[in-house]
C-alpha cells in the first residue's frame, strides 16, 4: 500500500481491516503508521534540516543531523521512519523525475537515481511535493540555479540519506547489522524484495534534446541551452 492510500484511509479503517486478521502486512502497516505517520516523518526531516542549518548543497551536514535526530528515537520509531522513507522514496520513482535527475546530474544511473530521490526528500516537504507534482519546478531551486550557472553537476543527489536509519541503529546498539535484523523482524510475512515504487509513467529518450525541452522546458533551458528552432 502506498503512502497516498494511507492518507486516504483513516486509522480506524486500517484497524477494521487488521482486526481478527492474519494479514501481517496490514498489521505491520497499521503499527508503523500509529508509531509515525507521514507528518511525523516530515517533522524528522525538518528537524534535521534545522539542525544542519538548511544549507543548500551541504549534504554531509544534513545526513549527520538526520542520524542525530533518528538516534534520539526508539527503535520502533526508526523502523516506522524507514517505512515512510521507503514510501516517499518510491513515490518519485518515475521517468519524468529521472529525466530531471539526468539533466541536473549530467547523466544518472539507477544507483544515482536512488541518491537523487533521497536528496529530494532532504530538500524538505515543500520542495519534495513540488518536484513530485512537476519535476521541472526544480529549475527554480536555488541550488539547481547556482549549479547550472557554475557548471556543477550532482547537486541534490544525497547517497548518505538512504542509510540514515541504519547508522542511527548502529549508534544506538553498537551493532552494524542491527537495523537489517530488526527490519526483517518488523516486516515479517512481507516480501522484502517487493519495491515500494509508483507507476513510472511514460518512458522517453533522455538524450533527445528536443524531447527534454518539451517535457522539462525550464530545466532543459538551464542545462541544454535554448531549444532548437
N, C-alpha and C positions, 0 to 999 in steps of 0.2 A: 504494500500500500504506500502510495506516495504522500509527501507532505501536504499536497493540495487536498487529498482525500481526508487526511486527519483534520485539517482546518474546517472542512465541511461537516464532519461528524462531531457530535458532542461526546464528552467523556461518558455520559450516560449511555449513549448508543453503543460505544465501544464496550462498555460494561455488559450491556444486554447481549452483545454478540459473544462475549467471552464467558458469560455465566453458564456454568454447567458444561462447558465445552472442553474438549481435549485438544483444541487447536492452539498449540504452543505459540505459533506465530502471532495470533491475535492476543493471547495473554501477555506475551512479552512486549508487544507493541503498546498495549494498554499500560503496562507497568512503566515502560520507558517514557511514555507521554505524560504520565502522572508525575514522574520524577523531574522531567524537564521538557516543557513544551517549546514551540518554536520561538516564542517571545523570550523565554529563559535562555535559549541558545544564543539569540542575538544580543541579549544582555551580557553574556560572557564575552562575545566578540567585541562589543563596545567597551567593556571594562578593560580589555587588553589593549584596545586602540588608545584609550585614555592613558593607561599606564605607560605605553610606549611613546606618547606624545602625538600620535596620529600623523607622523611624518611620512609624506609620500616617498616611496622607494626604499625606506628603511625596513626591509623585510626581516632582517635578523632581530631587530629590537621588538617587532611585533610578535614574532614567533616565540621569543623568550618570554614576553609578557603574557602570551596566551598560555604557555606552560605554567607560569606562575599562578594565573587565575584558576586553571584546572586543578593544580596541585592543592588548592585550598578547598576543593570539593570532596565529597565522599566518592568511593569507588563506583557506586551505583550511579551517581550523578555524572561521573566522567563517561561511563558507558552510555548513558542516555544522551549526553552531549555528542558522542560519536555517532549514535543513531541519527540525530538531527543533522549532523555534519554530512553524513552519507546521503541523506535525503536532498539537502540543498545542493550538494556537490553533483549528485546525479541528475538533478533537475535541469542543469545547464549543459548536459552532455548532448549538444545539438550542433548540426553543421554550421548554422549561422554564427553561433558563438565561437566555434572552432575557426571559422574564417576570420573573425575579428582577432583571435589569438595569432593566426597565421600572419596577418598584417603587422600587428604590434610586435611580434617576436621575430619577424623576418624569416618565417617558417615555423612549423610547430608539429612535432611528432606526437604520437599517442601519449607517451610519458609526459612530455612537456604540456600537453593539454590538461593532464591531471593537475599539474602545478599551476596552470593558468586559472583553472576553476577554483582551486584553493585560494589563489590570490584575489579572485573576485569576492570570495567570502571575507577575506581580510580587509577589503575596502569598506566593509560595513554594510548594514542592511539597505540603506538608501541606494548606494551605487550598485549593489548586487541586484536589487529589484529593477533598477533602471536597465541594467545590462541584460537581465533575463527577459525583460519586455521588448527591448530594442538594443541589440548589441552595438549598433552604430552610435549610440549615445556615449559610448566610451571615448569617442573623439573629443568630448567636452571635458574629460577628466584632466586636471592639471598635470598629473604625472605623465599622461599619454601625450599631451600637447608639448611638454618640455622635452620628452624623449624623442619625439618625432623631429622637433626643431634642431636638436643636437646630434641627431643620427644614432641615438642609442636604441637598442632593442632589449627585449626580455623584461621590460617593465610590467608590473602586475604579477608575473609568474612568481610563485612562492612555494617551493617544494616543502620547506620545513613545516608549514601549517598542516600538511597532510598527516604528520606524525606527532602532533602536539599531545594528543591523548595518550599515546604510548609513552612519550617522555614523562608526562605527568605521573603515570602509573609507576614508572621506574623510580621516579623521585620519591614517591610515597612508600614503595615496597622494597627498593633496592634490587629488584629483580627485573632484568631487561625483557623477560618473556611474560611478565605478569599480565600485561594488557591482553596479549594474544590468548592466554589461557582463560582469563576471565571473560573475554569476548565470546569464546567458544561456549562457555557455560551460559552466558547471558542469552545467546542466540540458539540455545539448544532446540533441536527439532526443526530448524530452518536450514535452507540450502545456503550455506555460507558463500558459495560461488555465484549465487544469483546477484547480478549487478543491479543496484538501485538507480537505474538510468531511465531517462524520459525518451519518448519518441524523438529521434534525431531530426526529423523533418526531411526536406528535400535536399539531396546532396548536389554539389556543383563543383566546378573546377576552380580551385584557389589560385591557380596560375593563369587563369583567364582574366586579364586586367579589365576588360570591358564588363565581364560578369561581376567582378568585385566592385567596380564603380556603380553598377546597377543596384547591387544588393546592400552595399555598405558605402554609400557615396562620401560621407564625411571622413571616415577612416581611410578610405582609398585615396581621397584627396591629400590627406596628411602624409601617407606613406608611398603612394604611387605617383603623385602629381596630378595634374589636371587630366580629366577624361579626354580621350581622343575624339576629335570632331567637335 
